[in-house]
Amino acid sequence: MKTNIFSAIVFVLHFIFIFQLHSQNVPYVPLYTTSTFSKAINVSLPVGAMAGSASTSNDNAMYAVPLIVPQGTNGITPNISLAYSSGGMNGPLGQGWSVSGLSMIMRVGSNLYFDGEVSLVNYDSKDRFAIDGSHLILKSGSYGSSGATYGRETEDFSVITSQGSLFGGPAYFTVESKDGTCGSST
């Protein structure tokens, strides 16, 4: 009786093994062959192009792609573009990418070049600030305190003033550009 059970188990295992071997033997049919796929480029089809401009500044590679936007109220059209700088910081669009035409002041960690020490953003008095990826350099007052004035890392003669106090730093900033236009980060 035991030999019959053993023979049956061996037969079943042998059958399963043979079936598995045959089920693995499936011929491969390529989806594309040289007769079904043409590698030639059809130059008569329309192609798109993006306007963009490349430049260098302070040993950084720069690239800007203008965004086409509709005209606003009273004929004012915003000048907005996606901008890349090889020396740029990590921002909302990724490393080195930013939206040009919309200014943003954000907290950044201190670094050896500007601050003599390295630290991460901790929402305390050691945090530093940057506008559009350009470090804010203290001109007067105490860094991060209300009423302190700053300039950009690359001088554009705008005056940036911190206002109020919130989370170990300013509540908001006001910016007055060289041509007299004003804005705030509230």
Long-range contacts (C-beta under 8 A, 24 or more apart in sequence): 57-85, 57-154, 58-87, 58-154, 59-87, 60-85, 60-86, 60-87, 60-88, 61-85, 61-86, 62-86, 64-100, 85-133, 88-133, 89-130, 89-133, 91-133, 98-132, 98-133, 100-132, 103-131, 103-132, 103-175, 103-183, 103-185, 104-131, 104-132, 104-185, 105-129, 105-130, 105-131, 105-136, 105-160, 105-173, 105-185, 106-130, 107-169, 108-135, 114-153, 123-167, 123-168, 123-169, 124-168, 125-168, 125-169, 127-168, 127-169, 129-169, 129-170, 129-173, 131-160, 131-173, 131-175, 136-160, 144-168, 144-169, 144-170, 145-170, 146-170, 146-171
